[in-house]
Amino acid sequence: MADEKVVATNRKARHEYEVLETFEAGLVLRGTEVKSLREGHVNFKDSYVAFQNSELVFVLAIEKLLGLEIPPKASYMRTLLCELNRIHSHLIWLGTSALDL
């Protein structure tokens, strides 16, 4: 544990909030993000949390606590995925209840 390297810290969050507890989170990096991280250039400005398995409430709470501003593209994608999940749920209901109709 002593030889682990801290890649990035959110200094703005530590300045604006009192940090009572910390936890380690994994990131999914794509394309140029990997290269810039390896070069030591980390930017949290356009960061957002993606959700899976209907965890949107928890994601929104985390983003609010961290003070993250979500890029518009991420909001559009979330809305679209929520609607697709809703439609999927209705289709599953219809498929399982069609014999009762």
C-alpha positions as CSV (number, residue, x, y, z in Angstrom):
1,M,0.0,0.0,0.0
2,A,2.9,2.4,0.7
3,D,4.2,2.3,-2.9
4,E,0.8,3.3,-4.5
5,K,0.9,6.5,-6.5
6,V,-1.9,9.0,-6.3
7,V,-2.7,9.9,-9.9
8,A,-5.1,12.8,-9.2
9,T,-6.9,14.6,-6.4
10,N,-9.8,17.1,-6.6
11,R,-8.3,20.1,-4.9
12,K,-11.3,22.3,-5.6
13,A,-13.6,19.8,-3.8
14,R,-11.3,19.7,-0.8
15,H,-11.1,23.5,-0.8
16,E,-14.9,24.1,-1.0
17,Y,-16.0,21.1,1.2
18,E,-15.0,19.4,4.4
19,V,-13.9,15.9,3.5
20,L,-14.9,13.5,6.3
21,E,-14.3,10.3,4.4
22,T,-12.6,9.2,1.2
23,F,-13.0,6.2,-1.1
24,E,-11.3,4.9,-4.1
25,A,-13.2,4.8,-7.4
26,G,-12.4,3.3,-10.8
27,L,-12.5,5.2,-14.0
28,V,-13.1,4.1,-17.6
29,L,-10.8,6.1,-19.8
30,R,-11.0,6.3,-23.6
31,G,-8.8,7.7,-26.3
32,T,-6.9,10.8,-25.5
33,E,-7.8,10.6,-21.8
34,V,-5.3,7.8,-21.3
35,K,-2.5,9.7,-23.0
36,S,-3.2,12.9,-21.0
37,L,-3.4,11.0,-17.7
38,R,-0.1,9.3,-18.4
39,E,1.5,12.7,-19.1
40,G,0.1,14.0,-15.7
41,H,-2.6,16.3,-17.2
42,V,-5.8,15.5,-15.3
43,N,-8.9,17.6,-15.7
44,F,-12.1,17.0,-13.6
45,K,-14.0,19.9,-15.2
46,D,-16.0,17.8,-17.7
47,S,-16.2,14.7,-15.5
48,Y,-19.5,13.0,-14.8
49,V,-20.6,9.7,-13.4
50,A,-22.3,7.1,-15.6
51,F,-25.0,4.9,-14.3
52,Q,-25.9,1.3,-14.8
53,N,-28.8,-0.8,-13.6
54,S,-31.1,2.0,-12.6
55,E,-28.6,3.7,-10.2
56,L,-29.4,7.2,-11.4
57,V,-30.5,8.5,-8.0
58,F,-27.2,7.5,-6.4
59,V,-25.3,9.0,-9.3
60,L,-27.1,12.3,-9.1
61,A,-26.5,12.5,-5.3
62,I,-22.8,11.8,-5.8
63,E,-22.5,14.5,-8.5
64,K,-24.3,17.0,-6.3
65,L,-22.0,16.3,-3.4
66,L,-18.9,16.6,-5.5
67,G,-20.2,19.8,-7.2
68,L,-19.8,18.4,-10.7
69,E,-21.4,20.2,-13.6
70,I,-22.6,17.7,-16.2
71,P,-21.9,18.3,-19.9
72,P,-25.1,18.7,-21.9
73,K,-24.2,15.6,-24.0
74,A,-24.2,13.4,-20.9
75,S,-27.6,14.8,-19.8
76,Y,-29.0,13.9,-23.2
77,M,-27.6,10.4,-23.1
78,R,-29.0,9.9,-19.6
79,T,-32.4,11.0,-20.7
80,L,-32.3,8.8,-23.7
81,L,-31.1,5.8,-21.7
82,C,-33.8,6.4,-19.0
83,E,-36.5,6.5,-21.7
84,L,-35.2,3.3,-23.4
85,N,-35.1,1.6,-20.0
86,R,-38.7,2.7,-19.4
87,I,-39.9,1.4,-22.8
88,H,-38.0,-1.9,-22.2
89,S,-39.8,-2.3,-18.9
90,H,-43.2,-1.8,-20.6
91,L,-42.4,-4.2,-23.3
92,I,-41.3,-6.9,-20.8
93,W,-44.6,-6.3,-18.9
94,L,-46.5,-6.6,-22.1
95,G,-44.7,-9.7,-23.2
96,T,-45.3,-11.5,-19.8
97,S,-48.9,-10.3,-19.5
98,A,-50.1,-10.6,-23.1
99,L,-51.6,-14.0,-22.4
100,D,-53.8,-12.5,-19.7
101,L,-55.3,-9.9,-22.0
